[in-house]
Amino acid sequence: MTQDLSQTAVEEVLKQFVDPETGRDVLTMEQVSNLQVEGDNLRCDFGLTTHSAPIWESTRNKFEQHLRDNLPALESLEVNHVVHDRPAPPVGEFGLTVKSVIAVGSGKGGVGKSTIAASLALGLKAAGSRVGIMDADVYGPSIPQLLGVNEAGNPTVNADKKIVPVDADGIPVLSMGFMVPEGEAVIWRGPMLHGAITQFLRDAAWGDLDYLIIDMPPGTGDIALTLSQVIPLTGAVVVCTPQRVALLDAVKSIAMFRKVNIPVLGMVENMSGFICPDSDKRYDIFGSGGAKTSAGELNVPFLGEVPIIPSIREHGDAGTTEQNLVDPGSSQYLTSIVETLVGNMAGSAEKEPPQPQLPVLG
């Protein structure tokens, strides 16, 4: 006869399972509640935060398997999955309430960086995370067009004299594209760029976010330096195309992020081959696999590839980029990149849990 479960044994096993957001055990983080142990039966509520929403399913499966593997006496398991609410702590000198700030950059223009940035934000939101997007590409702001809010006009100011980001179907958005008439150019030197980016962070009512995605200008300009100075970035995603001329610039972009102490979360290979819709035959117009090879050489995670798919361009031109997350031709690639990114961040948190922030006592 199998020995009955004990509350102590269950709690010890729970202490071995970590929360994907914080890297600390779920019992300490109070993510397991209503724990009931009766004979060889176990029931509990298990909560995950919206920050880890893209990997909820895989984490829940791992949690249940962890209990089964480590509790030999367990016969019956009933886990009620709930959302664990953990407010974002203030970060940076401006007190933004956001859990992760991710910059999306590229070594050169024309590689689809903004499309990937918008798709990351939309993919995170579709999974259940709270996401904002800041268009820091002041010379060529394209996020408003991609999200279908290019005619929203100037953002308003609330009673607290904070800029209210434009709402793109639940995603708060700020972009210079809202403030400069279409067809006019922004001609600014470094100090003006610094001032604009700082104002977007300091004087905007972003709300409580899981992720703030920042679409960077291409190249290795000084906006990365500004961001590294005013807000602790979780890391950067670098977008490139497969051919060598683009990879050379992507390598420089990675070197820039590392020089200003911004971790590189991974590389995305965009325009990775063309799959003919008539024959399903693949043509590697710009080559293939170059970003994956470079990522390995640079010890950077490879997040995935996105082929040349006409519907991605069509949705971007129509301002309906969110359709790329449900279109059967493109959704698998973009969803995989989102899940891989969040999964890698969870793995990093498990290896090196972020230090808890202590209040400053006066």
Residue frames as qw, qx, qy, qz and C-alpha x, y, z in Angstrom:
[[0.000, 0.888, 0.459, 0.000, 0.00, 0.00, 0.00],
 [0.408, 0.492, -0.023, 0.769, 1.37, 3.41, -1.00],
 [0.313, -0.422, -0.471, 0.708, 1.97, 5.81, 1.85],
 [0.118, 0.894, 0.432, 0.015, -0.33, 8.85, 1.89],
 [0.373, 0.613, -0.025, 0.696, 0.94, 12.25, 0.91],
 [0.429, -0.594, -0.395, 0.555, 2.04, 14.69, 3.56],
 [0.116, 0.981, 0.155, -0.023, 1.66, 18.46, 3.50],
 [0.389, -0.760, 0.379, 0.357, 5.36, 18.85, 4.26],
 [0.599, -0.015, 0.658, 0.456, 6.41, 16.63, 1.35],
 [0.393, 0.751, 0.477, 0.231, 4.19, 18.56, -1.06],
 [0.073, -0.989, 0.022, 0.129, 5.56, 21.91, 0.09],
 [0.517, -0.533, 0.506, 0.439, 9.13, 20.70, -0.29],
 [0.546, 0.288, 0.647, 0.448, 8.41, 19.69, -3.88],
 [0.202, 0.915, 0.337, 0.092, 6.70, 23.02, -4.59],
 [0.301, -0.867, 0.206, 0.339, 9.83, 24.83, -3.40],
 [0.552, -0.213, 0.612, 0.524, 11.73, 23.18, -6.25],
 [0.399, 0.587, 0.585, 0.392, 9.54, 24.71, -8.98],
 [0.242, -0.326, -0.039, 0.913, 10.38, 28.27, -10.04],
 [0.329, 0.806, 0.349, -0.348, 8.20, 31.10, -11.28],
 [0.675, 0.377, 0.330, 0.542, 9.21, 31.92, -14.90],
 [0.109, 0.930, 0.096, 0.337, 9.04, 35.66, -14.23],
 [0.332, -0.879, 0.290, -0.183, 11.14, 35.99, -11.08],
 [0.584, 0.411, -0.675, 0.187, 13.19, 32.79, -11.04],
 [0.197, -0.305, 0.717, -0.596, 12.12, 32.17, -7.43],
 [0.064, -0.171, -0.983, -0.009, 10.11, 29.22, -6.17],
 [0.313, -0.436, -0.491, -0.686, 6.34, 29.41, -6.53],
 [0.547, -0.568, -0.593, 0.162, 5.68, 28.65, -2.86],
 [0.387, -0.339, -0.199, 0.834, 7.77, 31.58, -1.66],
 [0.024, -0.039, -0.292, -0.955, 6.17, 33.81, -4.30],
 [0.376, 0.283, 0.609, -0.639, 2.71, 32.74, -3.02],
 [0.428, 0.264, -0.495, -0.708, 1.62, 31.40, -6.40],
 [0.432, -0.157, -0.880, -0.120, 0.21, 28.18, -4.95],
 [0.345, -0.183, 0.388, -0.835, -2.90, 28.56, -2.82],
 [0.820, -0.050, 0.079, -0.565, -5.85, 26.52, -1.51],
 [0.338, 0.371, -0.865, 0.001, -3.52, 23.56, -1.07],
 [0.809, -0.222, 0.234, -0.492, -5.51, 20.48, -0.03],
 [0.289, 0.350, -0.891, -0.009, -3.86, 17.13, 0.73],
 [0.777, -0.148, 0.307, -0.529, -6.23, 14.24, 1.42],
 [0.919, -0.005, 0.392, 0.039, -4.78, 10.73, 1.41],
 [0.574, -0.084, 0.513, 0.633, -3.09, 10.34, -1.96],
 [0.291, 0.770, 0.475, 0.313, -5.07, 13.20, -3.53],
 [0.341, -0.350, -0.050, 0.871, -3.76, 16.71, -4.10],
 [0.217, 0.815, 0.463, 0.274, -5.68, 19.82, -5.09],
 [0.360, -0.513, -0.075, 0.776, -4.38, 23.37, -5.41],
 [0.371, 0.912, 0.162, -0.060, -4.62, 26.67, -7.25],
 [0.658, -0.174, 0.263, 0.684, -1.58, 27.55, -9.34],
 [0.226, 0.932, 0.196, -0.204, -1.13, 31.12, -10.55],
 [0.614, 0.062, 0.265, 0.741, 1.10, 32.62, -13.23],
 [0.006, 0.666, 0.101, -0.739, 1.49, 36.31, -13.98],
 [0.614, 0.749, 0.217, -0.126, 0.53, 37.94, -17.28],
 [0.015, -0.806, 0.523, 0.277, 4.24, 38.66, -17.82],
 [0.241, -0.280, 0.909, 0.193, 4.76, 34.97, -18.58],
 [0.696, 0.361, 0.307, -0.540, 1.51, 34.61, -20.53],
 [0.600, 0.536, -0.474, -0.358, 3.13, 33.40, -23.80],
 [0.393, 0.266, -0.876, 0.086, 4.50, 30.33, -21.99],
 [0.605, -0.256, 0.373, -0.655, 1.57, 29.69, -19.66],
 [0.936, 0.083, -0.132, -0.317, 0.61, 26.38, -21.25],
 [0.719, 0.338, -0.551, 0.256, 4.10, 24.88, -21.25],
 [0.001, 0.417, -0.617, 0.668, 4.76, 26.09, -17.68],
 [0.730, -0.200, 0.236, -0.609, 1.48, 24.65, -16.40],
 [0.934, 0.163, -0.297, -0.113, 2.27, 21.31, -18.02],
 [0.488, 0.406, -0.616, 0.467, 5.75, 21.32, -16.45],
 [0.329, -0.405, 0.471, -0.711, 4.24, 22.18, -13.06],
 [0.889, -0.104, 0.089, -0.437, 1.85, 19.24, -13.11],
 [0.867, 0.283, -0.395, 0.115, 4.54, 16.88, -14.40],
 [0.177, 0.521, -0.598, 0.583, 6.92, 18.12, -11.68],
 [0.598, -0.330, 0.406, -0.607, 4.40, 17.17, -9.00],
 [0.966, 0.077, -0.056, -0.240, 3.77, 13.75, -10.50],
 [0.714, 0.444, -0.470, 0.268, 7.48, 13.00, -10.92],
 [0.203, 0.428, -0.596, 0.649, 8.46, 14.03, -7.40],
 [0.546, -0.227, 0.461, -0.662, 5.54, 12.76, -5.32],
 [0.204, 0.112, -0.956, -0.179, 5.54, 8.95, -5.58],
 [0.118, 0.300, 0.851, -0.414, 2.48, 8.70, -3.35],
 [0.344, 0.356, 0.015, -0.869, 0.41, 10.95, -5.60],
 [0.344, 0.286, 0.883, 0.143, -2.54, 9.22, -7.24],
 [0.186, 0.790, 0.552, 0.191, -4.96, 12.04, -8.02],
 [0.314, -0.247, -0.003, 0.917, -3.97, 15.60, -8.99],
 [0.158, 0.818, 0.523, 0.180, -6.32, 18.51, -9.56],
 [0.362, -0.252, -0.006, 0.897, -4.75, 21.88, -10.41],
 [0.199, 0.874, 0.441, -0.041, -6.90, 24.95, -10.88],
 [0.523, 0.120, 0.148, 0.831, -5.00, 27.45, -13.01],
 [0.062, -0.922, -0.347, 0.162, -5.49, 31.11, -12.08],
 [0.412, 0.704, -0.071, 0.575, -3.86, 34.47, -12.86],
 [0.603, -0.496, -0.300, 0.548, -1.43, 35.64, -10.19],
 [0.145, 0.936, 0.126, 0.295, -1.50, 39.43, -9.92],
 [0.652, -0.415, -0.049, 0.633, 1.90, 40.95, -9.22],
 [0.209, 0.967, 0.099, -0.110, 2.06, 44.70, -9.97],
 [0.704, 0.460, -0.092, 0.533, 5.06, 45.97, -11.88],
 [0.516, -0.621, -0.165, 0.567, 7.62, 47.76, -9.69],
 [0.211, 0.964, -0.061, -0.148, 8.78, 51.28, -10.59],
 [0.823, -0.013, 0.219, 0.525, 11.96, 51.16, -12.68],
 [0.460, 0.444, 0.162, 0.752, 14.43, 53.80, -13.76],
 [0.190, -0.117, -0.285, 0.932, 14.65, 57.40, -12.69],
 [0.329, -0.145, -0.249, -0.900, 11.17, 58.15, -14.05],
 [0.408, -0.004, 0.719, -0.562, 9.37, 55.47, -12.05],
 [0.600, 0.142, -0.513, -0.598, 7.85, 53.60, -14.99],
 [0.669, -0.156, 0.632, -0.360, 5.80, 50.64, -13.81],
 [0.795, 0.436, -0.329, -0.264, 6.94, 47.99, -16.27],
 [0.876, -0.347, 0.334, 0.035, 8.45, 44.56, -15.74],
 [0.696, -0.051, 0.477, 0.534, 10.51, 44.22, -18.93],
 [0.282, 0.849, -0.090, -0.438, 11.77, 46.83, -21.38],
 [0.740, 0.046, 0.557, 0.374, 12.90, 45.36, -24.70],
 [0.175, 0.715, -0.276, -0.618, 14.58, 47.35, -27.47],
 [0.804, 0.346, 0.460, 0.150, 14.28, 46.09, -31.05],
 [0.012, -0.810, 0.323, 0.489, 17.16, 47.24, -33.24],
 [0.871, 0.388, 0.235, 0.188, 18.95, 46.52, -36.48],
 [0.565, -0.322, 0.259, 0.715, 22.30, 47.31, -38.03],
 [0.038, -0.055, 0.439, 0.896, 20.71, 48.88, -41.10],
 [0.519, 0.292, 0.253, -0.763, 17.32, 49.98, -42.37],
 [0.624, 0.326, -0.432, -0.564, 15.01, 48.02, -44.63],
 [0.225, 0.173, -0.957, 0.059, 15.26, 44.68, -42.81],
 [0.561, -0.432, -0.585, -0.395, 11.73, 44.74, -41.34],
 [0.259, 0.055, -0.662, 0.702, 12.75, 45.81, -37.83],
 [0.349, -0.062, 0.231, -0.906, 9.57, 47.80, -37.16],
 [0.747, -0.055, -0.439, -0.496, 7.37, 44.98, -38.45],
 [0.626, -0.038, -0.733, 0.265, 9.07, 42.58, -36.04],
 [0.051, 0.064, -0.515, 0.853, 8.80, 45.09, -33.17],
 [0.557, -0.072, -0.024, -0.827, 5.07, 45.57, -33.83],
 [0.773, -0.027, -0.577, -0.262, 4.58, 41.81, -34.17],
 [0.400, 0.038, -0.750, 0.525, 6.35, 41.17, -30.84],
 [0.221, -0.035, 0.377, -0.899, 4.05, 43.65, -29.10],
 [0.693, 0.002, -0.221, -0.686, 0.96, 42.20, -30.75],
 [0.691, 0.044, -0.722, -0.015, 2.03, 38.61, -30.04],
 [0.199, 0.028, -0.709, 0.676, 2.64, 39.36, -26.36],
 [0.421, 0.003, 0.203, -0.884, -0.74, 41.08, -26.11],
 [0.730, 0.029, -0.468, -0.497, -2.51, 38.22, -27.89],
 [0.552, 0.022, -0.799, 0.239, -1.03, 35.81, -25.36],
 [0.522, -0.709, -0.472, -0.034, -2.42, 37.85, -22.47],
 [0.539, -0.239, -0.208, 0.781, 0.41, 40.21, -21.47],
 [0.031, 0.946, 0.238, -0.216, 0.03, 43.97, -20.90],
 [0.657, 0.060, 0.300, 0.689, 2.16, 45.66, -23.55],
 [0.154, 0.919, 0.063, -0.358, 3.09, 49.16, -24.68],
 [0.750, 0.246, 0.277, 0.548, 5.20, 50.18, -27.66],
 [0.109, -0.870, 0.055, 0.477, 7.39, 53.26, -27.99],
 [0.733, 0.577, 0.180, 0.312, 8.52, 54.25, -31.46],
 [0.430, -0.739, 0.166, 0.491, 12.02, 55.65, -30.91],
 [0.544, 0.176, 0.507, 0.645, 12.77, 55.64, -34.65],
 [0.066, 0.738, 0.256, -0.621, 12.22, 59.40, -34.82],
 [0.026, 0.438, -0.500, -0.747, 13.57, 59.76, -38.38],
 [0.395, 0.041, -0.725, -0.562, 11.37, 57.06, -39.86],
 [0.393, -0.013, 0.708, -0.587, 8.47, 56.32, -37.49],
 [0.428, 0.031, -0.704, -0.566, 6.39, 53.50, -38.96],
 [0.014, -0.156, -0.915, 0.371, 4.72, 51.96, -35.90],
 [0.405, 0.353, 0.325, -0.779, 1.55, 54.13, -36.28],
 [0.556, 0.339, -0.474, -0.593, 1.11, 52.87, -39.84],
 [0.322, 0.128, -0.938, -0.022, 1.72, 49.25, -38.92],
 [0.005, -0.257, -0.841, 0.476, -0.81, 49.40, -36.07],
 [0.004, -0.590, -0.684, -0.430, -3.42, 51.35, -38.02],
 [0.263, -0.823, -0.386, 0.324, -3.32, 54.49, -35.85],
 [0.482, 0.046, 0.183, 0.856, -1.37, 56.81, -38.17],
 [0.070, -0.543, -0.319, -0.774, -4.33, 59.21, -38.32],
 [0.482, -0.575, -0.612, 0.250, -4.88, 59.34, -34.56],
 [0.012, -0.895, -0.027, -0.445, -3.51, 62.89, -34.29],
 [0.153, 0.541, -0.573, 0.596, -1.49, 64.33, -31.43],
 [0.496, -0.307, -0.770, 0.259, -1.67, 62.43, -28.12],
 [0.332, -0.814, -0.190, -0.438, -3.65, 64.21, -25.40],
 [0.227, 0.319, -0.620, 0.680, -2.50, 65.33, -21.96],
 [0.501, -0.529, -0.684, -0.032, -4.26, 64.17, -18.78],
 [0.373, -0.892, -0.135, -0.216, -5.02, 66.02, -15.54],
 [0.735, -0.562, 0.143, 0.351, -1.57, 65.12, -14.19],
 [0.224, 0.870, -0.323, -0.297, 0.03, 66.79, -17.24],
 [0.501, -0.261, 0.787, 0.248, 1.16, 63.42, -18.56],
 [0.392, 0.320, -0.567, -0.650, 1.06, 62.51, -22.24],
 [0.771, 0.082, 0.524, -0.351, -1.64, 59.91, -22.87],
 [0.179, -0.232, 0.826, 0.481, -0.36, 57.35, -25.42],
 [0.604, 0.177, -0.332, -0.703, -2.59, 56.56, -28.37],
 [0.666, -0.081, 0.687, -0.280, -4.59, 53.37, -27.84],
 [0.424, 0.346, -0.689, -0.475, -4.02, 50.77, -30.56],
 [0.819, -0.150, -0.437, -0.341, -6.66, 48.22, -29.63],
 [0.843, -0.531, -0.082, 0.000, -5.34, 47.87, -26.09],
 [0.765, -0.034, -0.032, 0.642, -1.68, 48.71, -26.75],
 [0.096, -0.944, -0.051, 0.311, -0.56, 52.19, -25.64],
 [0.725, 0.326, 0.232, 0.561, 1.62, 53.73, -28.37],
 [0.086, -0.906, 0.045, 0.413, 3.84, 56.80, -28.54],
 [0.699, 0.217, 0.391, 0.558, 5.59, 57.85, -31.72],
 [0.119, -0.436, 0.143, 0.880, 7.01, 60.98, -33.31],
 [0.060, 0.238, 0.763, 0.598, 4.79, 59.99, -36.23],
 [0.099, -0.734, -0.666, 0.090, 1.82, 61.38, -34.30],
 [0.229, -0.803, -0.148, 0.530, 3.44, 64.79, -33.98],
 [0.142, -0.429, 0.479, 0.752, 5.06, 65.39, -37.36],
 [0.675, 0.504, 0.083, -0.533, 2.88, 65.86, -40.47],
 [0.843, 0.143, 0.479, 0.199, 3.19, 63.10, -43.04],
 [0.623, 0.681, 0.139, 0.359, 5.82, 63.97, -45.60],
 [0.052, -0.925, 0.276, -0.255, 7.82, 66.24, -43.31],
 [0.767, 0.185, -0.495, 0.364, 11.27, 65.24, -42.07],
 [0.605, -0.792, -0.012, 0.083, 12.66, 65.36, -38.54],
 [0.606, 0.552, -0.276, 0.503, 16.08, 67.06, -38.65],
 [0.575, -0.799, 0.079, -0.159, 17.50, 66.85, -35.14],
 [0.335, 0.567, -0.674, 0.333, 20.87, 66.66, -33.49],
 [0.494, -0.038, -0.825, 0.273, 21.71, 64.39, -30.56],
 [0.023, 0.049, 0.570, -0.820, 20.48, 66.61, -27.69],
 [0.557, 0.044, -0.074, -0.826, 17.04, 66.99, -29.29],
 [0.686, 0.009, -0.694, -0.218, 16.79, 63.22, -29.79],
 [0.319, -0.019, -0.778, 0.541, 17.76, 62.70, -26.16],
 [0.252, 0.035, 0.330, -0.909, 15.08, 65.17, -25.06],
 [0.663, 0.021, -0.335, -0.669, 12.33, 63.53, -27.12],
 [0.649, -0.018, -0.761, 0.020, 13.12, 59.99, -25.93],
 [0.172, -0.015, -0.677, 0.715, 13.37, 61.17, -22.33],
 [0.420, 0.013, 0.132, -0.898, 10.01, 62.91, -22.58],
 [0.701, -0.014, -0.560, -0.443, 8.38, 59.78, -24.01],
 [0.588, -0.093, -0.757, 0.269, 9.54, 57.89, -20.92],
 [0.184, -0.074, -0.531, 0.824, 9.30, 60.57, -18.23],
 [0.275, 0.165, 0.161, -0.934, 6.15, 62.45, -19.18],
 [0.526, -0.023, -0.614, -0.588, 3.86, 59.71, -20.48],
 [0.651, -0.192, 0.479, -0.557, 1.09, 57.81, -18.69],
 [0.371, 0.269, -0.848, -0.265, 2.05, 54.31, -19.79],
 [0.841, -0.285, -0.029, -0.459, 0.17, 52.58, -16.99],
 [0.615, -0.430, 0.655, -0.086, 1.11, 49.23, -15.45],
 [0.714, 0.515, -0.381, -0.281, 2.85, 47.12, -18.12],
 [0.928, -0.185, 0.285, 0.151, 4.41, 43.69, -18.40],
 [0.668, 0.058, 0.369, 0.644, 6.42, 44.73, -21.46],
 [0.208, 0.880, -0.021, -0.426, 7.44, 47.99, -23.09],
 [0.763, 0.242, 0.395, 0.451, 8.71, 47.36, -26.63],
 [0.030, -0.828, 0.132, 0.545, 10.97, 50.11, -28.01],
 [0.768, 0.527, 0.263, 0.251, 11.40, 50.29, -31.78],
 [0.451, -0.609, 0.211, 0.618, 14.93, 51.65, -32.21],
 [0.462, 0.801, -0.219, -0.311, 16.28, 53.58, -35.20],
 [0.951, 0.219, -0.032, 0.217, 18.56, 51.49, -37.43],
 [0.479, 0.646, -0.327, 0.497, 22.30, 51.70, -37.03],
 [0.668, -0.279, -0.458, 0.516, 24.46, 52.54, -34.04],
 [0.022, 0.691, 0.037, 0.722, 23.34, 56.07, -33.14],
 [0.099, 0.261, -0.592, 0.756, 23.09, 57.71, -29.74],
 [0.667, -0.351, -0.121, -0.645, 19.49, 56.73, -28.88],
 [0.848, -0.138, -0.501, 0.104, 20.79, 53.44, -27.49],
 [0.405, 0.151, -0.475, 0.767, 23.13, 55.42, -25.26],
 [0.339, -0.341, 0.092, -0.872, 20.23, 57.61, -24.08],
 [0.823, -0.283, -0.310, -0.382, 18.12, 54.58, -23.22],
 [0.757, -0.019, -0.539, 0.368, 20.97, 52.89, -21.38],
 [0.201, 0.224, -0.387, 0.872, 21.32, 56.01, -19.24],
 [0.384, -0.226, 0.120, -0.887, 17.69, 56.68, -18.34],
 [0.854, -0.126, 0.106, -0.493, 16.06, 53.25, -17.96],
 [0.366, -0.369, 0.853, 0.040, 17.30, 49.74, -17.13],
 [0.691, 0.304, -0.398, -0.521, 16.60, 47.77, -20.31],
 [0.890, -0.147, 0.409, -0.138, 15.93, 44.07, -19.97],
 [0.558, -0.181, 0.646, 0.489, 17.69, 43.60, -23.28],
 [0.351, 0.570, -0.273, -0.691, 17.62, 44.01, -27.04],
 [0.770, 0.283, 0.568, 0.062, 16.42, 41.98, -30.00],
 [0.033, -0.547, 0.477, 0.687, 18.41, 42.44, -33.23],
 [0.748, 0.499, 0.399, -0.181, 16.68, 41.96, -36.58],
 [0.042, -0.573, 0.584, 0.573, 18.58, 41.25, -39.79],
 [0.850, 0.413, -0.080, -0.318, 18.26, 39.59, -43.17],
 [0.953, -0.155, 0.213, 0.152, 20.35, 36.53, -44.14],
 [0.712, 0.597, -0.069, 0.363, 22.87, 38.05, -46.56],
 [0.704, -0.141, -0.232, 0.656, 26.38, 38.92, -45.45],
 [0.172, 0.422, 0.023, 0.890, 26.11, 42.68, -46.10],
 [0.518, -0.640, -0.166, -0.543, 23.22, 42.88, -43.61],
 [0.861, -0.384, -0.284, 0.174, 24.87, 40.56, -41.11],
 [0.547, 0.204, -0.219, 0.782, 28.00, 42.74, -40.99],
 [0.164, -0.499, 0.045, -0.850, 25.86, 45.65, -39.80],
 [0.767, -0.496, -0.273, -0.302, 23.89, 43.44, -37.40],
 [0.791, -0.118, -0.359, 0.482, 27.16, 42.39, -35.75],
 [0.222, 0.313, -0.180, 0.906, 27.98, 46.08, -35.24],
 [0.496, -0.533, -0.153, -0.668, 24.56, 46.62, -33.69],
 [0.861, -0.375, -0.338, 0.057, 25.17, 43.77, -31.24],
 [0.609, 0.074, -0.292, 0.734, 28.57, 45.24, -30.39],
 [0.085, -0.485, 0.026, -0.870, 26.90, 48.60, -29.71],
 [0.708, -0.538, -0.222, -0.401, 24.33, 47.12, -27.32],
 [0.857, -0.232, -0.316, 0.335, 27.05, 45.24, -25.48],
 [0.426, 0.291, -0.203, 0.833, 29.21, 48.37, -25.24],
 [0.277, -0.436, 0.109, -0.850, 26.41, 50.25, -23.46],
 [0.084, -0.084, 0.885, -0.450, 25.70, 47.23, -21.23],
 [0.717, 0.131, 0.086, -0.680, 22.38, 46.25, -22.81],
 [0.506, -0.115, 0.854, 0.042, 22.03, 42.43, -22.91],
 [0.414, 0.244, -0.569, -0.667, 21.26, 40.97, -26.33],
 [0.684, 0.003, 0.558, -0.469, 18.21, 38.72, -25.96],
 [0.678, 0.174, 0.696, 0.160, 18.47, 37.27, -29.43],
 [0.053, 0.325, -0.498, -0.802, 18.51, 37.63, -33.20],
 [0.650, 0.474, 0.511, -0.303, 15.65, 37.32, -35.68],
 [0.245, -0.126, 0.668, 0.692, 16.28, 36.46, -39.32],
 [0.483, 0.601, 0.334, -0.542, 13.67, 38.30, -41.40],
 [0.602, 0.650, -0.258, -0.384, 13.02, 37.75, -45.12],
 [0.368, -0.406, 0.832, 0.078, 14.51, 34.29, -44.71],
 [0.170, 0.076, 0.914, 0.361, 13.61, 32.82, -48.07],
 [0.508, 0.180, -0.065, -0.840, 10.45, 33.10, -50.18],
 [0.349, 0.142, 0.925, -0.053, 7.91, 30.30, -50.27],
 [0.218, -0.001, -0.520, -0.826, 6.02, 30.46, -53.55],
 [0.540, 0.092, 0.502, -0.669, 2.28, 30.28, -52.77],
 [0.752, 0.349, -0.253, -0.499, 1.60, 28.47, -56.07],
 [0.778, 0.278, -0.564, 0.007, 4.09, 25.64, -55.65],
 [0.751, -0.656, 0.070, -0.033, 5.22, 25.80, -52.00],
 [0.818, 0.231, -0.115, 0.515, 8.77, 25.82, -53.37],
 [0.421, -0.836, -0.031, 0.349, 11.28, 27.84, -51.35],
 [0.594, 0.622, -0.024, 0.510, 13.62, 30.37, -52.94],
 [0.581, -0.589, -0.159, 0.538, 16.43, 31.79, -50.78],
 [0.358, 0.873, 0.147, 0.297, 16.48, 35.25, -52.37],
 [0.079, -0.893, 0.339, -0.287, 18.74, 36.77, -49.71],
 [0.339, 0.321, -0.836, 0.287, 20.32, 33.49, -48.66],
 [0.767, -0.473, -0.248, -0.356, 19.28, 31.54, -45.59],
 [0.876, -0.340, -0.262, 0.221, 20.56, 30.74, -42.13],
 [0.445, 0.518, -0.252, 0.685, 23.07, 33.58, -41.94],
 [0.359, -0.662, 0.200, -0.627, 21.57, 35.06, -38.76],
 [0.926, -0.355, -0.020, -0.128, 21.46, 31.68, -37.05],
 [0.835, 0.194, -0.199, 0.475, 25.11, 31.08, -37.86],
 [0.180, 0.593, -0.235, 0.749, 26.11, 34.56, -36.68],
 [0.629, -0.618, 0.061, -0.469, 24.09, 34.14, -33.49],
 [0.963, -0.204, -0.104, 0.140, 26.00, 30.96, -32.70],
 [0.652, 0.346, -0.193, 0.647, 29.34, 32.63, -33.37],
 [0.024, -0.565, 0.190, -0.803, 28.44, 35.60, -31.17],
 [0.234, -0.184, -0.850, 0.435, 26.93, 33.47, -28.39],
 [0.356, 0.070, 0.121, -0.924, 23.55, 35.15, -28.89],
 [0.483, 0.271, 0.799, -0.234, 20.23, 33.24, -28.79],
 [0.109, -0.026, -0.634, -0.765, 18.57, 32.70, -32.16],
 [0.412, 0.202, 0.508, -0.729, 14.86, 33.49, -31.80],
 [0.602, 0.418, 0.679, -0.041, 13.67, 32.32, -35.20],
 [0.172, -0.076, 0.530, 0.827, 13.16, 33.21, -38.83],
 [0.459, 0.609, 0.414, -0.497, 10.37, 34.83, -40.83],
 [0.493, 0.199, 0.629, 0.568, 10.20, 34.08, -44.57],
 [0.146, 0.134, -0.228, -0.953, 9.12, 36.63, -47.19],
 [0.132, 0.472, 0.870, -0.058, 5.34, 36.32, -47.00],
 [0.048, 0.395, 0.370, 0.840, 3.28, 38.73, -49.14],
 [0.405, -0.720, -0.518, -0.223, 0.49, 38.93, -46.57],
 [0.539, -0.497, -0.270, 0.624, 2.90, 40.41, -43.98],
 [0.211, -0.019, 0.208, 0.955, 3.55, 43.35, -46.32],
 [0.206, -0.493, -0.582, -0.613, -0.12, 43.63, -47.21],
 [0.492, -0.695, -0.513, 0.107, -1.23, 43.77, -43.57],
 [0.456, -0.370, -0.119, 0.801, 1.47, 46.32, -42.77],
 [0.077, 0.161, 0.357, 0.917, 0.36, 48.58, -45.62],
 [0.372, -0.554, -0.564, -0.486, -3.25, 48.26, -44.47],
 [0.208, -0.488, 0.423, -0.735, -2.43, 48.95, -40.83],
 [0.884, -0.244, -0.009, -0.398, -3.66, 45.50, -39.81],
 [0.286, 0.527, -0.782, 0.170, -0.40, 43.93, -38.63],
 [0.539, -0.232, 0.651, -0.481, -2.32, 42.06, -35.93],
 [0.894, 0.275, -0.011, -0.355, -3.63, 39.78, -38.71],
 [0.467, 0.555, -0.686, 0.061, -0.10, 38.39, -39.11],
 [0.231, -0.315, 0.811, -0.436, -0.62, 36.63, -35.77],
 [0.693, 0.181, 0.567, -0.406, -3.63, 34.70, -37.09],
 [0.639, 0.583, -0.337, -0.372, -2.78, 34.38, -40.79],
 [0.973, -0.105, 0.205, 0.020, -1.89, 30.70, -41.41],
 [0.742, 0.554, -0.141, 0.350, 1.12, 31.68, -43.50],
 [0.250, 0.642, -0.370, 0.623, 2.85, 33.86, -40.93],
 [0.624, -0.656, 0.076, -0.417, 1.41, 33.14, -37.48],
 [0.958, -0.196, -0.122, 0.168, 3.55, 30.08, -36.76],
 [0.625, 0.348, -0.200, 0.669, 6.80, 32.00, -37.29],
 [0.076, -0.622, 0.157, -0.764, 5.86, 35.08, -35.27],
 [0.774, -0.536, -0.028, -0.335, 4.23, 33.16, -32.43],
 [0.922, -0.051, -0.205, 0.325, 7.29, 30.93, -32.15],
 [0.399, 0.465, -0.239, 0.753, 9.58, 33.98, -31.87],
 [0.408, -0.634, 0.107, -0.648, 7.45, 35.44, -29.06],
 [0.916, -0.375, -0.062, -0.132, 7.37, 32.15, -27.14],
 [0.827, 0.152, -0.230, 0.491, 11.11, 31.57, -27.61],
 [0.144, 0.597, -0.220, 0.758, 11.92, 35.09, -26.41],
 [0.585, -0.584, 0.144, -0.544, 9.82, 34.78, -23.25],
 [0.976, -0.170, -0.130, 0.043, 11.04, 31.23, -22.66],
 [0.661, 0.333, -0.287, 0.608, 14.66, 32.37, -22.88],
 [0.130, -0.620, 0.237, -0.737, 13.97, 35.22, -20.46],
 [0.829, -0.452, 0.018, -0.328, 12.40, 32.74, -18.05],
 [0.928, 0.040, -0.214, 0.302, 15.47, 30.52, -18.32],
 [0.367, 0.494, -0.295, 0.731, 17.75, 33.47, -17.57],
 [0.452, -0.609, 0.154, -0.633, 15.63, 34.41, -14.55],
 [0.948, -0.290, -0.101, -0.080, 15.92, 30.85, -13.22],
 [0.790, 0.189, -0.250, 0.526, 19.73, 30.88, -13.56],
 [0.310, 0.038, -0.280, 0.908, 20.14, 34.37, -12.12],
 [0.139, -0.764, -0.630, 0.013, 17.01, 35.55, -10.28],
 [0.132, 0.681, 0.010, 0.720, 16.72, 39.36, -10.37],
 [0.277, -0.094, -0.612, 0.735, 17.50, 40.97, -7.03],
 [0.135, -0.776, -0.616, -0.019, 14.38, 42.24, -5.26],
 [0.181, 0.548, -0.022, 0.817, 14.13, 46.00, -5.17],
 [0.394, -0.482, -0.601, 0.502, 14.14, 47.45, -1.65],
 [0.002, -0.933, -0.283, -0.222, 12.47, 50.76, -0.83],
 [0.413, 0.368, -0.284, 0.783, 14.73, 53.69, -0.10],
 [0.458, -0.702, -0.505, 0.204, 14.24, 54.66, 3.55],
 [0.188, 0.720, -0.050, 0.666, 14.50, 58.33, 4.38]]
